[in-house]
C-alpha cells in the first residue's frame, strides 16, 4: 500500500482475455480495473453502490493516463484508490494502477449520486461526505477539460449495437462499455489511414490518454446507436481523435483519445510521411 493510509489498496486479478495479441493488457480493461477498485472501496465502508432503492452512483467523467504497458506476468496488480475532490452533488476519485515493474496507469473518475425515478442527481449526505473525506488526497494529474468544437469537416460514422451483457445492475449500459464503443469508431479511422497508406511494415500505436464524458444513459434496444469519430490534432508522433456516441441528434457520451506511434521497443517514433499526410487530410479544422 502507498505510504499514505488515505488510499485504499485493491489487489486486481488479471485474466488472459484482458490481453491483446501482443500480450499486453488492452486499454479498455484498465477502466474495468478502476471500477472493481472503486467498488472495493465502497465495500470497505460497508456501503452499497445503490444505498437506497431507485438510487445509484453514476459515472460522469473518466480520464486515464497510460504510463507503461502491462503484461500477465507483471501480476500481482495493485489499484490504489482515493478521493481527490468533494462537491455538493459529486465527488472525484483518483487511481494508481501498479505492479512491481512500476506505475502502469493513473486515472480519475467523477461520480454523482443519482435518483433514477426523478432523473436527477442528489446532494451528498453529511455522513457520505465524512466517509469520502477520510480518503482525501491530491489528484494524480491536472484534468484540463476543453470545450468541444462543432463537428465539421471529415468524420467517420459507425453503428453500435448494445449487447445484453453490456448492461449493469442499474439497467443501463455500464460505464466501461462506452470505451469499447468509441474504440470501435476511432480504430476504424486509424485502420483506414494505415490501409490507404500502403506503407511497408507494420504500424504499432498505443493509447497514452483517454477521456470520457458520460452525458446520458445508453439503454438496451434493438436499434443501433452511432459512434462519430474525427481527427482533431496531428503531432510528429501522435494523433488525437474525438468520438461521440449518438442517438440521432442527442449526444450520449463524448470521448477524446491520444494515440502515439511506437517502435519495436515501445518508444515514440515519428509517423511515416504518408501516414501524416493522410491524417492531416482527415483533420477537422474546427478543432
N, C-alpha and C positions, 0 to 999 in steps of 0.2 A: 504494500500500500504506500501511497505517497506520504511524505513526512507530515503533510498537513492532514490532520484527522477529520477535517471538514469534508473530505472526499470519501465517497462510498466506493468500495472496490468490488467488482464483479468478475468472476472467472468465466470467460466465454469459451464455449466449446465450438471448435471448427468442424465443418463437415466437408467431405470430398466434393459434394455437389456445389459447394461455395466457390470452387476453383475454376479459373479459366483453363483453356487448353495448355497454356504455358506454365501452369502450376501455381499461379498467383491468385489470391482472393479477388473476386470481382468487386468493383467499387460499390455496387448497389448493396452487397451483403454487409458492408460496414454500417450502413444505415439500419439494417436489421439488428446488428450487434448493439447499436445505440439504443434501440427500442427495448431489447432484452435487459440492458443495464439500467435503463430508466425504470422499468417495471420492478427490477430487483430493489432499487432504492425505495420505491413505494411500499413494497412488501416489508422492507426493513423497518418502516414506520407503521406497519400493520394497517396500511391504507390501501383500499381497493382502487383500481383505475376508474371505477364507476361507483363512488362512495354513496350516491343517492340514486334511487330509481329515476330513470329518464335523464340522468346526467352523465357526463364523461369528460375526460381531458382531451381536447382537440389540439393537434399539432398545427401551428400557424406558419412556422418557418423553420427550415433546417439548413445549416451551412456546414460543409465538410471540407477540410483541407487535408489532402493526402500527402504524407511525408515520405514514406518508403513502401515498396511492395511487401506483402505478407504471404508466406507460404505455409503449407500444412505443417512442415517440420519446425516452424517457428513457435508453435504452441508449447506451453500454455499461453493464452492471450488474456490480458487483464484490461478491463474497461473501467477507468475511474470516472466517477460522475459527481458533479457538484452543481450548485446553484450560482448563477452569475448576476442575476437581476430579478427583483420582485417589484411588480407594479400592482395597481389596484385590481386589475382583472386578468393578469397574465404573469408568467414568470419564464425565465430563460435558464436553461441548464447547459453546462459545459461538460466536455468529454475528452479523455485522452485514451487512445487505444494503443497498447504497447505489449511488447514481448521482451525477452532477454536481448534481442537484437536492437531494441530502442523503440522510439515512438513511431507508429505507423500512420496515425491519423489524429487530428484534433477536430472538434466539432462543437456546434451549439444548436440547441433546439428551443424554440419559443412555443409555449403551450398556454391554453386558456381553459378554465372550467366552462362547460357549455351545457345549457338546458335545452335539450332537443325538442321537447314539446312546445317550447316558445321560440325556438330558433334564435337563441341569443346567448352571448357569453354572460357569466355572472361574476361578481366580485369575489375575491378570495376572502374566506372567513379568517378571523383573527388566529384561530388555532392552526389553520393551514399556513398562514404567513409565518407563524412561530416555528413550525417544523421546517419549513423551507429555509428560514434564516439560519438555522443551525448548520447548514451546508454552504453558506455564502462565501464566495471566493471570487477572485478576478477572472474575467473571461480569458479563454486561451488565445484569442486574437481579436482584432478590431473588426467588427462586421459593418462595413460601409455599404449600405443599400443604395441602389441607384434607381431613379425613376425610369420606368420602361418607356422606350421611344415608340412612336406609332409604327405599325407594320406597313412597310412599303418596300418595293424592290423585290429581289428574288427571295422565295421561301419554298419550303417543302412541306407537303401535307401527307399524313399517313393515318388511316383509320386504326383505331384501337378498340378491340372488343374486351370488355371486362369479363374475367373468369370468376366462377363461383368461389374458387379458392382465394381470390383477391380480397374477399370481404372479411372484415374484422368483427369482433363481438358486439359492436355498436350498430352493425348492419350496413356499414358504408365501406368503400374501398380503403384498405389500410394505407397509412401514410407512406410506407416503404414502397408500395407498388407504384406510386406516382413516378418514382425514379426509374422503374422499369419502363413505364410508358414513354417518358421523354427520351430515354436511351434508345428506344426503337426508332424514334424520329431523327435525332441528330446523328445516330450511327449510319443511317441511310444517306445523310448528307455527306459524311466523310467517305463512305464507300463509293458514292457516286463520283467524287473527285478522284479518288485513287484509281478507279476503273477507267475513267476517261483519260487520265494522265498517261497510262501505259508506260510507266517508268519501270525499268528493270530492277528486280529485287523486291523485298518485302518492306512494308512500312509498319512501324510499331509506334503506337501512341498510348499515352497514359493520361488519366484524368488527374489533375492536380487540385482542382477546386470545383465544388458543386453546390449550387444554391437552389432551394425550392421554397416557393411561397404557395401555401395552400389557401385558396380563396373561397372555394365552395366544395361541398361534398359530392363525390362521384359515386353513383349507385350501380347496382347490378341491373342490367336490362339487355334485351336482345339487340337494340340498335347500337352501333359503334359511336364512340366519341372520336374526336380528331386531334392529332398532335401536329401542330405547326412548328417548324424549325427554321432557323435562319442563322447565317454567319454575321457577327457584329464587329469582330476585330480579328486582324491577322498580324502576328508578330513574326520575328525571324525563326522562332522555334515553336510557336504556339498558335492556336486558333480558338476563338471564343464563340460559343454558339448559345443562342437563346431558344427556348421552346415554350409553347403554351399548350395545355390540354384544354380543348374547347368543346362546348356543346352548342352548336350553332354560333350565335354571336356572343355567348357567355363564356368568359374565361374562368376555368375551374382551378387552374394552377399555372404557375409561371416558374420557369427554370433558367438558370444561367450556368454554363459549364465551360471550363478551360481545359483544353486538351493540349498536351505537349508531345512533340515528335522526339523519340529517343533512339539511341543507337543500341548495339547489342549488349553494351554494359549498363544500359538504363540511364545514360546521361543525356541531357537535352542536346539536340543536334539540329542544324538548320534544315528547313524544308528544301526539297528539290525545287529549282526554279519553276518547273512546270506545275508542281503542286501549289506553290504560292500564287502563280498566275491564275489558276482555276479558283482558288479560294477568293482572291480579290475580285474575280469576275462575278462571284456569287455574293459579294459583300453587300449588306444592307446599309446604304449610305446615310440613312437617317440616324444610325447609331452614333 
